[in-house]
């Protein structure tokens, strides 16, 4: 019998109470929020429990919400997959904008190593306990995190680009 979302939700609430919340089904992925200080214990439970069996970490990524309240300006999103029942879940952890940090899940899933490094590289989210948290794609000398929405998409000082060629100016009638 397939693993039902109600079973996942009930077992999580039973074991973690208010540390898990906001359960919702978005298309075919069951999504919920986990308190950042509980991510390791929740993910270990999801991996090791005989019913859950979420044995594969598919993805770790970051999101920047500059317009949200300070306590929820960043999020780390995890996707896990139970290969036995073919069930996928999404876990969201919201982080403080002044100090975006969360425990590394590399002790549970070695594949998280590069994914956490990429998230750090682009968003500046600190993964506490990561074995080698340093930039993976950008230059080590960079002092900014380019996926944060506080940085402009385009360089305002470019002289090689004429907005008329991109339909960004009004036509004179």
C-alpha positions in Angstrom: 0.0 0.0 0.0 1.3 3.5 -0.9 2.4 5.9 1.7 -0.4 8.5 2.1 0.2 12.1 2.9 -2.1 11.9 5.9 0.2 9.2 7.4 3.2 11.4 6.8 1.5 14.4 8.4 0.2 12.4 11.4 3.5 10.8 12.2 5.4 14.1 12.0 2.9 15.9 14.3 3.0 12.9 16.7 6.8 13.0 16.9 7.6 16.7 16.5 4.5 18.6 17.5 4.7 22.3 16.7 8.2 21.9 15.1 6.3 20.9 11.9 3.5 23.0 10.4 1.8 24.4 7.3 1.1 21.0 5.6 -0.2 21.4 2.0 -0.3 19.4 -1.2 1.1 21.3 -4.1 0.5 19.3 -7.3 2.1 16.0 -6.6 4.5 17.1 -3.8 3.4 17.1 -0.1 4.9 20.3 1.4 5.4 21.4 5.0 7.5 23.7 7.1 10.0 22.7 9.8 11.5 24.8 12.5 15.2 25.4 11.4 16.6 24.1 14.7 14.8 20.8 14.2 15.8 20.0 10.6 18.4 17.3 11.4 16.1 15.3 13.7 13.1 15.6 11.3 15.1 14.5 8.3 16.7 11.7 10.2 13.2 10.5 11.3 12.0 10.7 7.7 15.0 8.7 6.5 15.1 6.1 9.2 11.5 5.4 10.1 10.3 2.1 8.8 7.1 3.6 7.4 8.5 6.9 6.0 11.7 5.6 4.2 12.6 8.9 2.6 16.1 7.6 1.7 17.1 10.1 -1.0 17.7 13.8 -0.8 17.0 15.1 -4.2 17.7 18.8 -3.8 18.7 21.6 -1.4 18.2 25.2 -2.5 17.8 28.7 -1.1 15.2 31.4 -1.6 15.4 35.1 -0.7 12.2 36.9 0.3 13.3 40.5 0.9 9.8 41.8 1.5 8.9 39.2 4.2 9.4 40.0 7.9 13.0 39.7 9.1 12.5 36.3 10.7 11.4 34.8 7.4 13.5 36.5 4.8 15.4 33.4 3.7 14.3 29.8 3.2 16.1 26.6 2.6 14.1 24.1 0.7 14.7 20.4 0.8 13.2 17.8 -1.6 13.2 14.2 -0.4 12.1 11.0 -2.2 10.8 7.7 -0.9 11.8 5.3 -3.7 9.9 2.3 -2.3 6.5 4.1 -2.4 7.5 6.7 -5.0 6.5 9.6 -2.8 8.2 13.0 -2.9 8.1 15.7 -0.2 9.2 19.3 0.1 10.5 20.8 3.4 10.8 24.5 3.9 12.8 26.1 6.7 12.5 29.9 7.0 15.6 31.8 8.3 16.3 35.2 9.9 17.4 37.8 7.3 20.1 39.1 9.6 21.7 35.8 10.3 20.6 33.1 7.8 22.0 29.9 9.2 20.9 26.3 9.6 22.4 22.9 10.5 24.1 21.1 7.7 22.4 17.8 6.6 25.6 16.4 5.3 25.9 14.0 8.3 22.6 12.4 7.0 23.1 12.8 3.2 26.6 13.1 1.8 25.1 14.4 -1.4 24.0 17.6 0.4 27.6 18.7 0.4 27.8 20.5 -2.9 24.1 21.5 -2.8 24.7 23.3 0.5 27.9 24.9 -0.9 26.0 26.2 -3.9 23.2 27.6 -1.7 25.9 29.3 0.5 27.7 30.6 -2.7 24.6 32.3 -4.1 22.5 33.2 -1.1 25.0 33.5 1.8 23.1 30.9 3.9 25.5 29.4 6.5 25.2 25.6 7.0 26.6 25.0 10.5 28.7 21.9 10.7 29.4 21.7 7.0 32.7 19.9 6.3 34.0 22.6 3.8 31.6 25.5 3.4 33.2 27.7 0.8 32.2 29.0 -2.6 31.8 26.4 -5.3 31.0 28.3 -8.5 31.9 32.0 -7.9 35.3 33.4 -7.2 36.5 33.2 -3.6 37.2 37.0 -3.6 33.5 37.8 -4.1 32.0 39.7 -1.2 28.3 39.5 -2.4 25.8 36.7 -2.9 24.4 37.2 -6.4 21.0 35.5 -6.0 19.9 37.8 -3.2 17.3 40.1 -4.6 19.1 43.2 -3.1 21.5 43.1 -6.1 20.4 44.5 -9.5 19.9 42.1 -12.4 21.8 44.3 -14.8 24.8 46.5 -14.5 23.6 50.1 -14.7 27.0 51.2 -16.0 26.9 49.2 -19.2 27.5 51.2 -22.3 27.3 48.3 -24.8 23.5 47.9 -24.4 20.9 50.2 -26.0 17.4 49.8 -24.5 15.8 50.8 -27.8 16.8 47.4 -29.2 14.9 45.6 -26.4 11.6 47.6 -26.7 12.2 49.5 -23.5 11.6 53.0 -24.8 8.4 54.8 -25.7 7.7 55.3 -29.4 7.2 58.9 -30.5 3.9 59.3 -32.1 
